[in-house]
């Protein structure tokens, strides 16, 4: 909350300066600037760079507040809430989202109310409170018939499916996520479609239908490559490794885990603050297991040393 207040105070100072470019900007231009900052924030968020995303979402909020763009404020507070959710700071996430909810209720906008309910559901989903998450997602879905954007509907269905999957309701989860995938395919939202296929692959893997799981995982990989979603590509290779490991093909699993490992290493070099050490440790563990089973002992030795080093550093 202090970071939000600081951003707003800074905005006030900037926009009050006689030399500030905002003196010549129209309200529309400021709204456009807020939208641009939001897009930058979304790009960083999707890459897992949450601190950078937060800075841009705060800048967007500052511009929206300056021109009294209340709908924009709801979007900004919602985005800030998503960052805190991803970082595991659930009280801060709910604080931002409650502010968004207050404004959305004043505007009485079905689209904004659905968005906030969905984001609140995501907080509880991440926190492991499936009952509360499900309640919020169902609340968000109630606005479907009131003209909310299809892209938001797709996100809600994906989240509903995520809860159903965690509850062991695999067939229901498939139906929900397939609805999301159909919307995203029609809208050509390929990054979101990749996420849908990733989840569908996971469900089929849990059902023991490994060939079908691999097929969907390959489609997820194809779309993540299409949009150059590097983090998504790493996760797709990880998913394929898990599926092949469960299928009993350690050599192929090792190959997929190694591809994921190399991507994670590159991301860590490019973005040192990116919090993916646990992902690297996880993939190393699976490389050791599958590499040993596949007779890759020489390679396994070096991976064991690296895992031990990371484990000591994480303590």
C-alpha positions as a Markdown table, in Angstrom:
| # | Residue | x | y | z |
|---|---|---|---|---|
| 1 | Unk | 0.0 | 0.0 | 0.0 |
| 2 | Unk | 2.9 | 2.4 | 0.7 |
| 3 | Unk | 4.2 | 1.8 | -2.8 |
| 4 | Unk | 0.8 | 2.8 | -4.2 |
| 5 | Unk | 0.7 | 6.0 | -2.1 |
| 6 | Unk | 4.2 | 6.9 | -3.1 |
| 7 | Unk | 3.3 | 6.5 | -6.8 |
| 8 | Unk | 0.3 | 8.7 | -6.4 |
| 9 | Unk | 2.3 | 11.4 | -4.6 |
| 10 | Unk | 5.0 | 11.3 | -7.2 |
| 11 | Unk | 2.4 | 11.6 | -9.9 |
| 12 | Unk | 1.0 | 14.7 | -8.2 |
| 13 | Unk | 4.4 | 16.3 | -8.1 |
| 14 | Unk | 5.1 | 15.5 | -11.7 |
| 15 | Unk | 1.8 | 16.7 | -13.0 |
| 16 | Unk | 1.9 | 19.9 | -11.0 |
| 17 | Unk | 5.2 | 21.0 | -12.5 |
| 18 | Unk | 4.9 | 23.8 | -15.1 |
| 19 | Unk | 7.4 | 22.0 | -17.4 |
| 20 | Unk | 5.7 | 18.6 | -17.2 |
| 21 | Unk | 4.5 | 17.3 | -20.5 |
| 22 | Unk | 1.1 | 16.6 | -18.9 |
| 23 | Unk | 0.3 | 20.3 | -19.2 |
| 24 | Unk | -0.1 | 19.9 | -22.9 |
| 25 | Unk | -1.6 | 16.4 | -22.8 |
| 26 | Unk | -5.3 | 16.0 | -23.2 |
| 27 | Unk | -7.3 | 13.6 | -21.0 |
| 28 | Unk | -7.4 | 11.1 | -23.8 |
| 29 | Unk | -3.6 | 11.2 | -24.2 |
| 30 | Unk | -3.2 | 10.6 | -20.5 |
| 31 | Unk | -5.6 | 7.7 | -20.7 |
| 32 | Unk | -3.6 | 6.3 | -23.6 |
| 33 | Unk | -0.4 | 6.7 | -21.6 |
| 34 | Unk | -2.0 | 4.7 | -18.8 |
| 35 | Unk | -3.0 | 2.0 | -21.2 |
| 36 | Unk | 0.5 | 1.9 | -22.6 |
| 37 | Unk | 2.0 | 1.5 | -19.1 |
| 38 | Unk | -0.6 | -1.2 | -18.4 |
| 39 | Unk | 0.5 | -3.1 | -21.5 |
| 40 | Unk | 4.2 | -2.8 | -20.4 |
| 41 | Unk | 3.2 | -4.1 | -17.0 |
| 42 | Unk | 1.3 | -7.0 | -18.6 |
| 43 | Unk | 4.3 | -7.9 | -20.7 |
| 44 | Unk | 6.6 | -8.0 | -17.7 |
| 45 | Unk | 3.9 | -9.9 | -15.6 |
| 46 | Unk | 3.6 | -12.6 | -18.3 |
| 47 | Unk | 7.4 | -13.1 | -18.2 |
| 48 | Unk | 7.3 | -13.6 | -14.5 |
| 49 | Unk | 9.1 | -10.2 | -13.8 |
| 50 | Unk | 6.7 | -9.1 | -11.1 |
| 51 | Unk | 8.7 | -6.2 | -9.6 |
| 52 | Unk | 9.0 | -4.5 | -13.0 |
| 53 | Unk | 5.3 | -5.2 | -13.7 |
| 54 | Unk | 4.3 | -3.6 | -10.5 |
| 55 | Unk | 6.2 | -0.4 | -11.3 |
| 56 | Unk | 4.4 | 0.0 | -14.6 |
| 57 | Unk | 1.0 | -0.8 | -13.1 |
| 58 | Unk | 1.7 | 1.9 | -10.4 |
| 59 | Unk | 2.5 | 4.4 | -13.2 |
| 60 | Unk | -0.7 | 3.5 | -15.0 |
| 61 | Unk | -2.6 | 4.0 | -11.7 |
| 62 | Unk | -1.0 | 7.4 | -11.2 |
| 63 | Unk | -2.1 | 8.5 | -14.7 |
| 64 | Unk | -5.6 | 7.2 | -14.2 |
| 65 | Unk | -6.0 | 8.9 | -10.9 |
| 66 | Unk | -4.8 | 12.2 | -12.4 |
| 67 | Unk | -7.5 | 12.3 | -15.0 |
| 68 | Unk | -10.2 | 10.7 | -12.7 |
| 69 | Unk | -10.5 | 7.7 | -15.0 |
| 70 | Unk | -12.3 | 5.4 | -12.5 |
| 71 | Unk | -12.6 | 2.5 | -14.9 |
| 72 | Unk | -8.9 | 2.7 | -15.5 |
| 73 | Unk | -8.3 | 2.8 | -11.7 |
| 74 | Unk | -10.2 | -0.5 | -11.3 |
| 75 | Unk | -8.0 | -2.0 | -14.0 |
| 76 | Unk | -4.9 | -0.7 | -12.3 |
| 77 | Unk | -5.8 | -1.8 | -8.8 |
| 78 | Unk | -6.8 | -5.2 | -10.3 |
| 79 | Unk | -3.4 | -5.6 | -12.0 |
| 80 | Unk | -1.6 | -4.6 | -8.9 |
| 81 | Unk | -3.6 | -7.2 | -7.0 |
| 82 | Unk | -2.5 | -9.8 | -9.5 |
| 83 | Unk | 1.2 | -9.0 | -8.9 |
| 84 | Unk | 0.8 | -9.4 | -5.2 |
| 85 | Unk | -1.1 | -12.6 | -5.7 |
| 86 | Unk | 1.8 | -14.0 | -7.9 |
| 87 | Unk | 4.3 | -12.9 | -5.2 |
| 88 | Unk | 2.3 | -14.6 | -2.5 |
| 89 | Unk | 1.4 | -11.4 | -0.6 |
| 90 | Unk | -2.3 | -12.2 | -0.3 |
| 91 | Unk | -3.3 | -9.5 | 2.2 |
| 92 | Unk | -1.8 | -6.8 | -0.1 |
| 93 | Unk | -3.6 | -8.4 | -3.1 |
| 94 | Unk | -6.9 | -8.4 | -1.3 |
| 95 | Unk | -6.3 | -4.8 | -0.2 |
| 96 | Unk | -5.8 | -3.6 | -3.8 |
| 97 | Unk | -8.7 | -5.7 | -5.1 |
| 98 | Unk | -11.1 | -4.3 | -2.4 |
| 99 | Unk | -10.2 | -0.8 | -3.5 |
| 100 | Unk | -11.0 | -1.9 | -7.1 |
| 101 | Unk | -14.3 | -3.5 | -5.9 |
| 102 | Unk | -15.4 | -0.3 | -4.2 |
| 103 | Unk | -14.9 | 1.7 | -7.4 |
| 104 | Unk | -16.4 | -1.0 | -9.6 |
| 105 | Unk | -19.5 | -1.1 | -7.4 |
| 106 | Unk | -19.9 | 2.7 | -7.7 |
| 107 | Unk | -19.7 | 2.4 | -11.5 |
| 108 | Unk | -22.0 | -0.6 | -11.5 |
| 109 | Unk | -20.1 | -2.0 | -14.5 |
| 110 | Unk | -20.7 | -5.8 | -15.1 |
| 111 | Unk | -17.4 | -6.1 | -16.9 |
| 112 | Unk | -15.4 | -4.5 | -14.0 |
| 113 | Unk | -17.3 | -6.4 | -11.3 |
| 114 | Unk | -16.7 | -9.7 | -13.1 |
| 115 | Unk | -13.0 | -8.8 | -13.4 |
| 116 | Unk | -12.6 | -8.0 | -9.7 |
| 117 | Unk | -14.5 | -11.1 | -8.6 |
| 118 | Unk | -12.3 | -13.2 | -10.9 |
| 119 | Unk | -9.1 | -11.7 | -9.5 |
| 120 | Unk | -10.3 | -12.2 | -5.9 |
| 121 | Unk | -11.0 | -15.8 | -6.8 |
| 122 | Unk | -7.4 | -16.1 | -8.1 |
| 123 | Unk | -6.1 | -14.9 | -4.7 |
| 124 | Unk | -7.9 | -17.6 | -2.9 |
| 125 | Unk | -7.0 | -20.2 | -5.5 |
| 126 | Unk | -3.3 | -19.4 | -5.0 |
| 127 | Unk | -3.8 | -19.4 | -1.3 |
| 128 | Unk | -5.3 | -22.9 | -1.5 |
| 129 | Unk | -8.8 | -21.9 | -0.3 |
| 130 | Unk | -10.7 | -23.7 | -3.1 |
| 131 | Unk | -14.2 | -23.1 | -1.7 |
| 132 | Unk | -13.8 | -19.4 | -1.6 |
| 133 | Unk | -12.1 | -19.4 | -5.0 |
| 134 | Unk | -15.0 | -21.3 | -6.5 |
| 135 | Unk | -17.5 | -18.9 | -4.9 |
| 136 | Unk | -15.8 | -15.9 | -6.5 |
| 137 | Unk | -15.4 | -17.5 | -9.9 |
| 138 | Unk | -19.1 | -18.5 | -9.9 |
| 139 | Unk | -20.0 | -14.9 | -9.0 |
| 140 | Unk | -17.8 | -13.7 | -11.9 |
| 141 | Unk | -19.6 | -16.1 | -14.3 |
| 142 | Unk | -23.0 | -14.6 | -13.3 |
| 143 | Unk | -22.1 | -11.6 | -15.3 |
| 144 | Unk | -21.5 | -13.6 | -18.5 |
| 145 | Unk | -24.9 | -12.8 | -19.9 |
| 146 | Unk | -24.5 | -9.0 | -19.2 |
| 147 | Unk | -22.0 | -8.3 | -22.0 |
| 148 | Unk | -18.7 | -8.8 | -20.3 |
| 149 | Unk | -15.8 | -9.2 | -22.8 |
| 150 | Unk | -15.3 | -12.7 | -24.1 |
| 151 | Unk | -11.6 | -12.6 | -23.1 |
| 152 | Unk | -12.6 | -12.2 | -19.5 |
| 153 | Unk | -15.1 | -15.0 | -19.8 |
| 154 | Unk | -12.4 | -17.3 | -21.1 |
| 155 | Unk | -10.1 | -16.4 | -18.1 |
| 156 | Unk | -13.0 | -17.2 | -15.7 |
| 157 | Unk | -13.7 | -20.6 | -17.3 |
| 158 | Unk | -10.0 | -21.4 | -17.1 |
| 159 | Unk | -10.0 | -20.6 | -13.4 |
| 160 | Unk | -13.2 | -22.6 | -12.8 |
| 161 | Unk | -11.5 | -25.5 | -14.4 |
| 162 | Unk | -8.4 | -25.0 | -12.3 |
| 163 | Unk | -10.5 | -25.3 | -9.1 |
| 164 | Unk | -12.3 | -28.3 | -10.5 |
| 165 | Unk | -9.0 | -30.0 | -11.3 |
| 166 | Unk | -7.7 | -29.5 | -7.8 |
| 167 | Unk | -11.0 | -30.9 | -6.4 |
| 168 | Unk | -10.5 | -34.0 | -8.5 |
| 169 | Unk | -13.4 | -33.2 | -10.9 |
| 170 | Unk | -11.4 | -33.9 | -14.0 |
| 171 | Unk | -14.2 | -34.3 | -16.5 |
| 172 | Unk | -15.8 | -31.1 | -15.3 |
| 173 | Unk | -12.4 | -29.3 | -15.5 |
| 174 | Unk | -11.9 | -30.4 | -19.1 |
| 175 | Unk | -15.3 | -29.0 | -20.1 |
| 176 | Unk | -14.6 | -25.7 | -18.4 |
| 177 | Unk | -11.1 | -25.3 | -19.9 |
| 178 | Unk | -12.3 | -26.4 | -23.3 |
| 179 | Unk | -14.8 | -23.6 | -23.2 |
| 180 | Unk | -12.0 | -21.2 | -22.5 |
| 181 | Unk | -9.9 | -22.6 | -25.3 |
| 182 | Unk | -12.7 | -22.3 | -27.8 |
| 183 | Unk | -13.0 | -18.6 | -27.0 |
| 184 | Unk | -9.3 | -17.9 | -27.1 |
| 185 | Unk | -8.9 | -19.7 | -30.4 |
| 186 | Unk | -11.7 | -17.7 | -31.9 |
| 187 | Unk | -10.2 | -14.4 | -30.5 |
| 188 | Unk | -6.6 | -15.5 | -31.6 |
| 189 | Unk | -5.4 | -15.0 | -28.0 |
| 190 | Unk | -2.6 | -17.5 | -28.5 |
| 191 | Unk | -0.8 | -17.0 | -25.2 |
| 192 | Unk | -4.0 | -17.7 | -23.3 |
| 193 | Unk | -4.7 | -20.6 | -25.6 |
| 194 | Unk | -1.3 | -22.1 | -24.8 |
| 195 | Unk | -2.2 | -21.9 | -21.1 |
| 196 | Unk | -5.5 | -23.7 | -21.8 |
| 197 | Unk | -3.8 | -26.5 | -23.7 |
| 198 | Unk | -1.1 | -26.8 | -20.9 |
| 199 | Unk | -3.9 | -27.3 | -18.4 |
| 200 | Unk | -5.8 | -29.8 | -20.6 |
| 201 | Unk | -2.5 | -31.8 | -21.0 |
| 202 | Unk | -2.1 | -31.9 | -17.3 |
| 203 | Unk | -5.6 | -33.3 | -16.8 |
| 204 | Unk | -5.1 | -36.0 | -19.4 |
| 205 | Unk | -1.8 | -36.9 | -17.8 |
| 206 | Unk | -3.6 | -37.3 | -14.4 |
| 207 | Unk | -6.1 | -39.5 | -16.1 |
| 208 | Unk | -3.3 | -41.7 | -17.4 |
| 209 | Unk | -4.0 | -40.8 | -21.1 |
| 210 | Unk | -0.4 | -39.9 | -21.8 |
| 211 | Unk | -0.5 | -39.8 | -25.6 |
| 212 | Unk | -3.4 | -37.3 | -25.5 |
| 213 | Unk | -1.6 | -35.3 | -22.8 |
| 214 | Unk | 1.5 | -35.1 | -25.0 |
| 215 | Unk | -0.6 | -34.0 | -28.0 |
| 216 | Unk | -2.1 | -31.1 | -26.1 |
| 217 | Unk | 1.3 | -30.2 | -24.6 |
| 218 | Unk | 2.8 | -30.0 | -28.1 |
| 219 | Unk | 0.0 | -27.7 | -29.1 |
| 220 | Unk | 0.7 | -25.5 | -26.0 |
| 221 | Unk | 4.4 | -25.4 | -27.0 |
| 222 | Unk | 3.5 | -24.5 | -30.5 |
| 223 | Unk | 1.4 | -21.5 | -29.4 |
| 224 | Unk | 3.9 | -20.3 | -26.8 |
| 225 | Unk | 6.6 | -20.4 | -29.5 |
| 226 | Unk | 4.3 | -18.4 | -31.8 |
| 227 | Unk | 4.0 | -15.6 | -29.3 |
| 228 | Unk | 7.6 | -16.0 | -28.1 |
| 229 | Unk | 6.5 | -16.7 | -24.5 |
| 230 | Unk | 9.9 | -18.0 | -23.2 |
| 231 | Unk | 8.7 | -18.8 | -19.7 |
| 232 | Unk | 5.7 | -20.6 | -21.1 |
| 233 | Unk | 8.0 | -22.6 | -23.4 |
| 234 | Unk | 10.1 | -23.8 | -20.5 |
| 235 | Unk | 6.9 | -24.8 | -18.6 |
| 236 | Unk | 5.7 | -26.7 | -21.7 |
| 237 | Unk | 9.0 | -28.7 | -21.9 |
| 238 | Unk | 8.7 | -29.4 | -18.1 |
| 239 | Unk | 5.1 | -30.7 | -18.6 |
| 240 | Unk | 6.3 | -33.0 | -21.4 |
| 241 | Unk | 9.1 | -34.2 | -19.2 |
| 242 | Unk | 6.6 | -35.1 | -16.5 |
| 243 | Unk | 4.3 | -36.9 | -18.9 |
| 244 | Unk | 7.1 | -38.9 | -20.5 |
| 245 | Unk | 8.4 | -39.7 | -17.0 |
| 246 | Unk | 5.0 | -41.0 | -16.0 |
| 247 | Unk | 4.7 | -42.9 | -19.2 |
| 248 | Unk | 8.0 | -44.7 | -18.5 |
| 249 | Unk | 10.2 | -43.1 | -21.1 |
| 250 | Unk | 13.1 | -41.6 | -19.0 |
| 251 | Unk | 15.4 | -40.9 | -22.0 |
| 252 | Unk | 12.8 | -38.7 | -23.7 |
| 253 | Unk | 11.8 | -37.2 | -20.4 |
| 254 | Unk | 15.4 | -36.3 | -19.7 |
| 255 | Unk | 15.6 | -34.6 | -23.1 |
| 256 | Unk | 12.6 | -32.4 | -22.4 |
| 257 | Unk | 13.7 | -31.5 | -18.8 |
| 258 | Unk | 17.1 | -30.5 | -20.2 |
| 259 | Unk | 15.5 | -28.2 | -22.7 |
| 260 | Unk | 13.5 | -26.6 | -19.9 |
| 261 | Unk | 16.6 | -26.3 | -17.8 |
| 262 | Unk | 18.6 | -24.5 | -20.5 |
| 263 | Unk | 15.8 | -22.0 | -20.9 |
| 264 | Unk | 15.5 | -21.4 | -17.2 |
| 265 | Unk | 19.3 | -20.8 | -17.0 |
| 266 | Unk | 19.1 | -18.3 | -19.9 |
| 267 | Unk | 16.3 | -16.4 | -18.2 |
| 268 | Unk | 18.2 | -16.3 | -15.0 |
| 269 | Unk | 21.2 | -14.8 | -16.8 |
| 270 | Unk | 19.0 | -12.2 | -18.6 |
| 271 | Unk | 16.8 | -11.4 | -15.6 |
| 272 | Unk | 18.9 | -12.0 | -12.4 |
| 273 | Unk | 16.0 | -10.9 | -10.2 |
| 274 | Unk | 13.6 | -13.4 | -11.7 |
| 275 | Unk | 12.5 | -15.8 | -8.9 |
| 276 | Unk | 13.0 | -19.1 | -10.7 |
| 277 | Unk | 15.5 | -20.8 | -8.5 |
| 278 | Unk | 12.9 | -23.3 | -7.2 |
| 279 | Unk | 12.0 | -24.1 | -10.8 |
| 280 | Unk | 15.6 | -24.7 | -11.6 |
| 281 | Unk | 16.0 | -27.0 | -8.6 |
| 282 | Unk | 12.9 | -28.8 | -9.5 |
| 283 | Unk | 14.0 | -29.5 | -13.1 |
| 284 | Unk | 17.5 | -30.6 | -11.8 |
| 285 | Unk | 15.9 | -33.1 | -9.5 |
| 286 | Unk | 13.9 | -34.6 | -12.4 |
| 287 | Unk | 17.0 | -34.6 | -14.7 |
| 288 | Unk | 18.9 | -36.5 | -12.1 |
| 289 | Unk | 16.1 | -39.1 | -11.7 |
| 290 | Unk | 15.4 | -39.6 | -15.4 |
| 291 | Unk | 19.1 | -39.3 | -16.4 |
| 292 | Unk | 20.0 | -42.0 | -14.0 |
| 293 | Unk | 17.2 | -44.3 | -15.3 |
| 294 | Unk | 18.3 | -43.5 | -18.9 |
| 295 | Unk | 22.0 | -44.3 | -18.2 |
| 296 | Unk | 23.3 | -40.7 | -18.5 |
| 297 | Unk | 25.4 | -41.1 | -15.3 |
| 298 | Unk | 28.3 | -38.7 | -16.5 |
| 299 | Unk | 25.8 | -35.9 | -17.1 |
| 300 | Unk | 24.0 | -36.6 | -13.9 |
| 301 | Unk | 27.1 | -36.1 | -11.7 |
| 302 | Unk | 27.4 | -32.4 | -12.7 |
| 303 | Unk | 23.6 | -31.8 | -12.2 |
| 304 | Unk | 23.8 | -33.3 | -8.7 |
| 305 | Unk | 26.6 | -30.9 | -7.8 |
| 306 | Unk | 24.6 | -27.9 | -9.1 |
| 307 | Unk | 21.5 | -29.0 | -7.2 |
| 308 | Unk | 23.5 | -29.4 | -4.0 |
| 309 | Unk | 24.9 | -25.9 | -4.5 |
| 310 | Unk | 21.5 | -24.3 | -5.1 |
| 311 | Unk | 20.0 | -26.2 | -2.1 |
| 312 | Unk | 22.8 | -24.8 | 0.2 |
| 313 | Unk | 22.3 | -21.3 | -1.2 |
| 314 | Unk | 18.5 | -21.4 | -0.6 |
| 315 | Unk | 18.9 | -22.3 | 3.1 |
